[in-house]
Amino acid sequence: MALKIIAGQFKGRNLLLPTDLSTRPLLMRAKKSLFDILTPKIIGSVFLDLFAGTGSVGIEALSRGAKKVVFVENGRECVKLIEENLKNLGVSDKAEVLRYDAAQPNFLNEKFDIIFIGPPYSMKNLAVVIEKSEVLLARNGIIIGQHQFREMLPEKLGEMGMYRQEKYGDMRLSFFSRSDSQSKKNSHD
């Protein structure tokens, strides 16, 4: 199975994948839709990819113009793959790969414009990780949580509200922001 970069500077390039398939890369159509939604925010952004797995989401962000991506992943093989993929694309200088428990993201001392959280479906505390990640959010930043479609997330987490949700097969992407304008805009739709 090949995992391709969809668009941007590295469009069509293949990414290395783990041999054990213990990770669950974001489906191509879900990734395309996600980045169509993120297009106005992605260029020049600082992006955090939590539970990075293969790194395909963060690498797609780099391909589409993110200024910097921080990848947090606990799996040793996945960390090596992310580093190798970044090296092969020549963008190691725009990325930081950290081997750490992504469920405890508050160890970071940086602010992010976009935070993508794609934990294993077996982990049932995505809402907690989203709440812990709020302290890392830059002004007007957004958090996207990937979860199984049966797992329902609260409309409000900390100071953030869910302003959008998309369903793809057996998974959902839920979008959170502190911005009142996002919440108001969505409530009038």
Residue pairs with C-beta under 8 A, 6 or more apart in sequence:
1 17
2 14
2 15
2 17
3 14
3 15
3 17
3 25
3 54
3 56
4 12
4 13
4 14
4 15
4 28
5 11
5 12
5 13
5 14
5 15
5 56
5 59
5 60
5 63
6 28
6 31
6 32
6 35
6 60
6 63
7 32
7 35
7 60
7 63
7 64
8 60
8 62
8 63
8 64
8 65
9 62
9 63
9 64
9 65
10 59
10 62
10 63
10 89
11 63
13 89
15 54
15 55
15 56
15 59
15 85
16 54
16 81
16 84
16 85
16 88
17 25
17 54
17 81
18 54
18 75
18 77
18 78
18 81
19 77
20 77
22 75
23 53
23 54
23 75
23 78
24 53
24 118
24 120
24 121
25 53
25 54
25 56
26 34
26 56
26 57
26 118
26 146
27 168
27 169
27 171
29 168
30 166
30 168
30 169
30 171
30 173
31 56
31 57
31 60
33 166
33 168
33 173
34 57
34 116
34 144
34 166
34 173
35 42
35 60
35 61
35 64
37 164
37 166
37 175
38 61
38 64
38 114
39 64
41 113
41 114
41 142
42 61
42 64
42 65
42 66
42 114
43 64
43 65
43 66
44 65
44 66
44 67
45 61
45 65
45 66
45 67
45 112
45 113
45 114
46 66
46 67
46 68
46 69
46 70
46 110
46 111
46 112
46 113
46 114
46 138
47 58
47 61
47 62
47 66
47 68
47 69
47 70
47 112
47 113
47 114
47 115
47 116
48 69
48 70
48 72
48 105
48 108
48 110
48 112
48 114
48 115
48 116
48 133
48 136
49 55
49 57
49 58
49 61
49 69
49 70
49 71
49 72
49 116
49 118
50 72
50 102
50 105
50 115
50 116
50 117
50 118
50 119
50 129
50 133
51 72
51 73
51 102
51 117
51 118
51 119
51 120
52 58
52 71
52 72
52 73
52 78
52 82
52 97
52 102
52 118
53 73
53 75
53 78
53 118
54 78
54 81
54 82
54 85
55 71
55 73
55 78
55 81
55 82
55 85
55 86
55 97
57 116
57 118
58 66
58 69
58 70
58 71
58 82
58 95
58 116
59 69
59 82
59 85
59 86
59 89
59 91
61 69
61 114
61 116
62 69
62 89
62 91
62 94
62 95
63 89
66 94
66 114
67 94
68 94
68 95
68 96
69 94
69 95
69 96
70 95
70 96
70 97
70 98
70 108
70 110
70 112
71 79
71 82
71 95
71 96
71 97
71 98
72 98
72 100
72 102
72 105
72 108
73 79
73 82
73 97
73 98
73 99
73 100
73 102
74 99
74 100
74 101
74 102
76 99
79 97
79 99
82 97
83 92
83 97
86 92
86 95
86 97
100 107
102 117
102 119
102 129
103 119
103 123
103 125
103 128
103 129
103 132
104 132
105 115
105 129
105 132
105 133
105 136
106 132
106 133
106 135
106 136
108 136
110 136
111 136
111 137
111 138
111 141
112 136
112 137
112 138
112 141
113 138
113 140
113 141
113 142
114 141
114 142
114 143
114 144
115 133
115 136
115 137
115 141
115 142
115 143
115 144
116 143
116 144
116 146
117 126
117 129
117 130
117 133
117 143
117 144
117 145
117 146
118 145
118 146
119 126
119 129
119 146
119 147
121 147
121 148
121 151
121 171
124 151
126 145
126 147
126 151
126 153
127 145
127 153
127 154
127 157
129 145
130 143
130 145
130 153
130 157
130 160
130 176
131 157
131 158
133 143
134 143
134 157
134 158
134 159
134 160
134 178
137 143
137 160
137 178
140 177
140 178
140 179
141 177
141 178
142 175
142 176
142 177
143 160
143 175
143 176
143 177
144 173
144 174
144 175
144 176
145 153
145 173
145 174
145 176
146 171
146 172
146 173
147 153
147 171
147 172
147 174
148 170
148 171
148 172
149 167
149 169
149 170
149 171
149 172
151 172
153 162
153 174
154 162
155 161
155 162
156 162
157 176
159 178
160 176
160 177
160 178
161 176
161 177
161 178
161 182
161 183
162 174
162 175
162 176
163 175
163 176
163 177
163 179
163 182
163 183
163 185
163 186
164 174
164 175
164 186
165 172
165 173
165 174
165 175
166 172
166 173
177 183
